[in-house]
């Protein structure tokens, strides 16, 4: 049985090595929620909330998720006995709509706790089958096509298996063309973060010329129908990210023909139980999936790496090493990548597979609350 005795929420401020820009804004410092979960036997584990500072990726933001966790999520799990971590998500879903990032932060922590108590790696508990994960890099919107080419060439030279190019109106076709001309055979994709509408369909169709792996979430964050119209026009596969918040939305995507690839971010879909349902559905319907990133610390990265070890994750994930974003991460050892673009899955250590640097977290903490 799993029974939580205490949840400690912390907000830390982790400065990025360099600004990261997408179509909806720029991030120079990441406000991150970390959770320390303790059970009745004193076993302690960590998890992470992925909500950003502003509600510009999803309706949630770090402050709204903080309220949801303290007022509605934590009271539903504290002191309650669960046979398995998979039983947590249904309890959080009952008569409690949305707030998937707040739910995921606690739900994923419960999976980590079960793995820790069982003495197995998180990836093993989830059903992972890989000892290493192919990783790509996500390049924020650059100041010029030339600067993008420099960054993309450097990424390929480092061994990354995929280069994701963030695009926005006015910084799209010319940028992707420059990258493709400089790297004729490199695995490239574009990510629009819902910056376009169907009025841009002809412009988006120009991207077909560049043999991209996919174009990610070009239209509205909650749309499926218009993406279906766009996918019929494109030869490039559409990958849905923000639009897929549950296995039901994945089913709708397939039914409508709204996309051919799914980006599964466990923090976006409510945690691991929902992620596994989406993964299993896509696997049986030959829909490739991959694991995206939300500028997580090493704690959140551990959860993503564990999930991406499942068999349906056939596209390289956004699982860059710690040094890609942070001068110093909050875990040891920090996440690294081999010269051929692979991130090892920690299999020998129970739970997350990395140790949390509590002294560093204490130094970075700006807000803390203990829930019992």
C-alpha positions as CSV (number, residue, x, y, z in Angstrom):
1,X,0.0,0.0,0.0
2,X,1.1,3.6,-0.6
3,X,0.0,6.2,1.9
4,X,1.3,9.8,1.9
5,X,2.0,11.5,5.1
6,X,3.3,14.9,3.8
7,X,3.9,16.9,0.7
8,X,6.3,19.8,0.7
9,X,6.0,22.3,-2.2
10,X,8.9,24.5,-3.1
11,X,9.3,27.1,-5.8
12,X,12.9,27.5,-7.0
13,X,14.3,30.0,-9.5
14,X,16.8,28.4,-12.0
15,X,18.5,30.7,-14.4
16,X,18.9,29.5,-18.0
17,X,22.4,29.5,-19.6
18,X,20.8,31.6,-22.5
19,X,17.3,32.9,-23.2
20,X,14.9,30.4,-24.8
21,X,12.4,32.0,-27.2
22,X,9.3,30.5,-28.7
23,X,6.4,32.1,-30.5
24,X,4.6,33.0,-27.3
25,X,7.5,34.6,-25.4
26,X,11.0,34.3,-24.0
27,X,12.3,32.6,-20.8
28,X,15.5,33.7,-19.1
29,X,14.9,32.2,-15.7
30,X,12.7,29.2,-15.0
31,X,10.3,29.3,-12.0
32,X,9.9,25.6,-11.1
33,X,7.8,23.8,-8.5
34,X,9.5,20.9,-6.9
35,X,7.5,18.5,-4.6
36,X,9.0,16.4,-1.8
37,X,6.6,13.5,-1.0
38,X,6.9,11.5,2.3
39,X,5.0,8.4,3.1
40,X,4.0,7.1,6.5
41,X,7.1,5.0,6.7
42,X,9.4,8.0,6.2
43,X,10.3,7.2,2.6
44,X,10.9,10.5,0.7
45,X,10.9,11.1,-3.1
46,X,10.8,14.1,-5.4
47,X,8.7,15.2,-8.4
48,X,8.3,18.3,-10.4
49,X,5.4,20.6,-11.7
50,X,5.9,21.8,-15.2
51,X,3.5,24.8,-15.4
52,X,5.3,27.9,-16.7
53,X,5.2,31.4,-15.3
54,X,2.5,32.5,-17.7
55,X,-0.6,30.6,-19.0
56,X,0.7,30.9,-22.6
57,X,1.4,27.2,-23.2
58,X,-1.7,25.8,-21.4
59,X,-4.3,27.5,-19.2
60,X,-2.3,26.6,-16.1
61,X,0.6,28.7,-14.7
62,X,2.9,28.0,-11.7
63,X,0.8,30.1,-9.4
64,X,-2.5,28.6,-10.4
65,X,-1.1,25.1,-10.2
66,X,0.3,25.9,-6.7
67,X,-3.2,26.8,-5.5
68,X,-4.7,23.7,-7.2
69,X,-2.1,21.4,-5.5
70,X,-2.6,22.9,-2.0
71,X,-6.4,23.2,-2.2
72,X,-7.6,20.3,-4.2
73,X,-4.9,17.8,-5.2
74,X,-3.0,17.2,-1.9
75,X,-6.2,16.8,0.2
76,X,-7.3,14.0,-2.1
77,X,-4.2,11.9,-1.7
78,X,-2.8,12.7,1.8
79,X,-3.6,10.0,4.3
80,X,-5.3,7.9,1.7
81,X,-4.2,4.3,0.9
82,X,-3.6,3.4,-2.7
83,X,-2.8,-0.1,-3.8
84,X,-0.9,1.1,-6.9
85,X,0.2,4.5,-8.2
86,X,-2.1,3.9,-11.2
87,X,-5.0,4.3,-8.8
88,X,-4.2,7.9,-8.0
89,X,-5.2,9.5,-11.4
90,X,-8.9,8.3,-11.2
91,X,-9.2,9.8,-7.7
92,X,-7.8,13.1,-9.0
93,X,-10.1,13.1,-12.0
94,X,-13.4,12.4,-10.2
95,X,-15.4,15.7,-10.1
96,X,-12.3,17.7,-10.6
97,X,-11.8,19.1,-14.1
98,X,-8.7,20.2,-15.8
99,X,-5.6,21.3,-13.7
100,X,-3.7,18.5,-15.4
101,X,-0.3,19.9,-14.6
102,X,-1.1,20.2,-10.9
103,X,-2.5,16.7,-10.9
104,X,0.6,15.4,-12.7
105,X,3.1,16.8,-10.3
106,X,1.6,14.7,-7.4
107,X,0.6,11.7,-9.5
108,X,4.1,11.3,-11.0
109,X,5.5,11.6,-7.5
110,X,3.3,8.7,-6.4
111,X,4.8,6.5,-9.2
112,X,8.3,7.5,-8.0
113,X,7.3,6.6,-4.5
114,X,6.1,3.2,-5.5
115,X,9.2,2.5,-7.5
116,X,11.4,3.6,-4.5
117,X,9.4,1.4,-2.1
118,X,9.7,-1.6,-4.5
119,X,13.4,-1.1,-5.0
120,X,13.1,-0.8,-8.8
121,X,13.9,1.9,-11.3
122,X,11.0,4.2,-12.3
123,X,11.4,3.1,-16.0
124,X,11.0,-0.5,-14.9
125,X,7.8,0.2,-13.0
126,X,6.4,2.0,-16.0
127,X,7.2,-0.8,-18.4
128,X,10.2,0.6,-20.1
129,X,12.3,-1.6,-22.5
130,X,15.3,0.6,-23.4
131,X,18.6,1.2,-21.6
132,X,19.2,4.4,-23.5
133,X,17.0,7.0,-25.3
134,X,17.7,8.8,-28.5
135,X,17.6,12.6,-27.9
136,X,17.1,15.7,-29.9
137,X,17.6,19.3,-29.2
138,X,15.1,22.1,-29.2
139,X,16.4,25.4,-30.7
140,X,14.5,28.6,-29.7
141,X,13.7,31.2,-32.3
142,X,17.0,32.7,-33.5
143,X,17.8,36.2,-34.5
144,X,18.6,35.3,-38.1
145,X,18.7,32.2,-40.4
146,X,22.5,32.4,-40.2
147,X,22.4,32.1,-36.5
148,X,20.0,29.2,-36.7
149,X,22.3,27.4,-39.1
150,X,25.2,27.8,-36.7
151,X,23.2,26.4,-33.8
152,X,21.8,23.5,-35.9
153,X,25.2,22.5,-37.3
154,X,26.7,22.6,-33.8
155,X,23.9,20.4,-32.5
156,X,24.4,17.8,-35.2
157,X,28.2,17.8,-34.6
158,X,27.4,17.1,-30.9
159,X,25.5,14.0,-31.9
160,X,21.9,15.1,-31.4
161,X,19.5,12.7,-33.3
162,X,16.9,15.5,-34.1
163,X,16.9,19.2,-34.4
164,X,13.7,21.0,-33.5
165,X,13.4,24.4,-35.0
166,X,11.0,26.8,-33.2
167,X,9.2,29.0,-35.8
168,X,6.8,31.9,-35.8
169,X,5.2,34.1,-38.5
170,X,8.0,35.9,-40.3
171,X,10.6,33.6,-38.9
172,X,9.7,30.3,-40.6
173,X,10.2,29.3,-44.2
174,X,13.5,31.2,-44.8
175,X,14.9,29.9,-41.5
176,X,13.9,26.3,-42.2
177,X,15.2,26.6,-45.8
178,X,18.6,27.8,-44.5
179,X,18.9,25.0,-42.1
180,X,18.0,22.3,-44.7
181,X,20.4,23.8,-47.3
182,X,23.2,23.7,-44.7
183,X,22.3,20.2,-43.4
184,X,20.8,18.3,-46.4
185,X,20.3,15.0,-44.6
186,X,19.9,16.0,-41.0
187,X,16.7,15.0,-39.1
188,X,15.0,18.4,-38.8
189,X,11.5,19.3,-37.6
190,X,9.6,22.6,-37.0
191,X,7.6,23.5,-33.9
192,X,5.1,26.4,-34.2
193,X,3.6,26.4,-30.7
194,X,0.2,27.2,-32.2
195,X,1.3,30.4,-33.9
196,X,-0.6,30.0,-37.1
197,X,-4.2,29.7,-38.5
198,X,-5.6,28.1,-41.6
199,X,-5.2,31.4,-43.3
200,X,-1.5,30.4,-43.3
201,X,-2.1,27.1,-45.0
202,X,-0.2,27.9,-48.2
203,X,2.8,29.2,-46.2
204,X,2.8,26.1,-44.1
205,X,2.6,23.9,-47.2
206,X,5.9,25.5,-48.3
207,X,7.6,23.5,-45.5
208,X,6.8,20.3,-47.4
209,X,9.8,21.1,-49.6
210,X,12.3,20.6,-46.8
211,X,11.7,16.9,-45.9
212,X,10.9,17.5,-42.3
213,X,10.3,14.8,-39.8
214,X,7.2,16.7,-38.7
215,X,5.7,20.1,-38.0
216,X,4.5,20.3,-34.4
217,X,1.3,22.0,-33.2
218,X,1.0,24.7,-36.0
219,X,-2.6,25.7,-35.2
220,X,-4.6,26.5,-32.1
221,X,-3.6,24.8,-28.8
222,X,-7.0,23.1,-28.3
223,X,-7.8,22.4,-32.0
224,X,-8.3,19.1,-33.8
225,X,-10.7,19.8,-36.6
226,X,-8.6,22.5,-38.3
227,X,-5.5,20.4,-37.9
228,X,-7.3,17.7,-39.9
229,X,-7.8,20.2,-42.7
230,X,-4.2,21.2,-42.6
231,X,-2.9,17.6,-42.5
232,X,-4.9,16.8,-45.7
233,X,-3.0,19.6,-47.4
234,X,0.5,18.7,-46.2
235,X,2.7,15.7,-47.0
236,X,4.7,16.6,-43.8
237,X,3.3,14.7,-40.8
238,X,1.6,17.0,-38.3
239,X,2.5,16.3,-34.7
240,X,0.1,17.3,-32.0
241,X,1.3,18.5,-28.6
242,X,-0.9,20.9,-26.7
243,X,-4.1,19.4,-28.3
244,X,-3.5,15.9,-26.8
245,X,-4.4,16.1,-23.2
246,X,-5.9,12.5,-22.8
247,X,-6.3,9.2,-24.6
248,X,-9.7,10.4,-25.8
249,X,-8.1,13.3,-27.6
250,X,-5.6,10.9,-29.2
251,X,-8.5,8.8,-30.4
252,X,-10.2,11.9,-31.8
253,X,-7.0,12.8,-33.6
254,X,-6.9,9.5,-35.3
255,X,-10.6,9.5,-36.1
256,X,-10.3,13.0,-37.7
257,X,-6.9,12.5,-39.3
258,X,-5.7,15.6,-37.5
259,X,-2.1,14.4,-37.1
260,X,0.2,11.4,-37.6
261,X,2.5,11.8,-34.6
262,X,2.0,12.6,-30.9
263,X,4.2,14.4,-28.4
264,X,3.5,13.0,-25.0
265,X,4.6,15.2,-22.1
266,X,3.5,13.5,-18.8
267,X,3.1,16.9,-17.1
268,X,0.7,18.1,-19.8
269,X,-1.6,15.1,-19.7
270,X,-2.1,14.6,-16.0
271,X,0.8,12.2,-15.2
272,X,2.0,8.7,-16.0
273,X,-1.3,6.8,-16.0
274,X,-2.7,9.1,-18.7
275,X,0.6,9.0,-20.6
276,X,0.6,5.2,-20.5
277,X,-2.9,5.1,-21.9
278,X,-2.0,7.4,-24.8
279,X,1.2,5.5,-25.5
280,X,-0.6,2.1,-25.5
281,X,-3.4,3.5,-27.8
282,X,-0.9,5.0,-30.2
283,X,1.3,1.8,-30.2
284,X,-1.7,-0.3,-31.3
285,X,-2.6,2.2,-34.0
286,X,0.9,2.7,-35.4
287,X,1.1,6.3,-34.3
288,X,4.7,7.2,-33.4
289,X,5.1,9.0,-30.1
290,X,8.0,10.9,-28.5
291,X,8.6,12.7,-25.2
292,X,8.8,16.5,-25.3
293,X,10.3,18.8,-22.7
294,X,9.1,21.8,-20.6
295,X,12.4,23.2,-19.5
296,X,12.4,20.9,-16.5
297,X,15.1,20.6,-14.0
298,X,16.9,17.2,-13.6
299,X,14.0,16.0,-11.4
300,X,11.5,16.4,-14.3
301,X,14.0,15.1,-16.8
302,X,14.2,11.9,-14.8
303,X,10.5,11.3,-15.2
304,X,10.6,12.0,-18.9
305,X,13.6,9.7,-19.5
306,X,11.8,6.9,-17.6
307,X,8.7,7.4,-19.7
308,X,10.6,7.6,-23.0
309,X,12.1,4.1,-22.4
310,X,8.7,2.6,-23.4
311,X,8.6,0.8,-26.7
312,X,6.2,3.2,-28.5
313,X,8.6,6.2,-28.2
314,X,10.2,5.7,-31.6
315,X,11.1,9.3,-32.3
316,X,14.0,11.1,-30.5
317,X,12.7,13.1,-27.5
318,X,13.6,16.5,-26.2
319,X,15.8,15.1,-23.5
320,X,18.9,17.3,-23.7
321,X,21.6,17.0,-21.0
322,X,21.5,19.2,-18.0
323,X,24.3,21.4,-19.3
324,X,22.2,22.4,-22.4
325,X,20.0,24.6,-20.2
326,X,21.6,25.0,-16.7
327,X,25.0,26.0,-15.4
328,X,24.2,23.7,-12.5
329,X,21.3,21.3,-12.2
330,X,19.6,20.2,-9.0
331,X,20.4,16.5,-9.3
332,X,23.6,14.4,-9.2
333,X,24.8,13.0,-11.4
334,X,23.6,15.6,-13.9
335,X,22.0,14.3,-17.1
336,X,24.4,13.7,-19.9
337,X,24.4,12.5,-23.5
338,X,26.8,10.2,-25.3
339,X,28.6,11.3,-28.5
340,X,26.0,9.5,-30.6
341,X,23.0,11.3,-29.1
342,X,21.8,8.8,-26.5
343,X,20.7,9.5,-22.9
344,X,21.3,6.5,-20.6
345,X,18.3,5.3,-18.6
346,X,19.3,4.7,-14.9
347,X,18.3,1.1,-14.2
348,X,20.4,0.2,-11.2
349,X,19.1,2.9,-8.8
350,X,15.5,2.7,-7.5
351,X,13.1,5.5,-8.2
352,X,14.3,8.5,-10.2
353,X,17.7,7.1,-10.6
354,X,19.4,10.4,-9.6
355,X,20.0,12.0,-6.2
356,X,18.4,15.4,-5.4
357,X,20.9,18.1,-4.3
358,X,19.1,19.3,-1.3
359,X,21.6,22.0,-0.4
360,X,21.3,23.5,-3.9
361,X,17.5,23.3,-3.8
362,X,17.6,25.0,-0.4
363,X,19.7,27.8,-1.8
364,X,17.3,28.3,-4.8
365,X,14.0,28.1,-2.9
366,X,12.0,31.3,-2.8
367,X,8.7,29.8,-1.5
368,X,7.9,26.7,0.6
369,X,4.8,25.2,2.1
370,X,4.3,21.9,4.0
371,X,1.0,20.0,3.5
372,X,-0.2,17.3,5.8
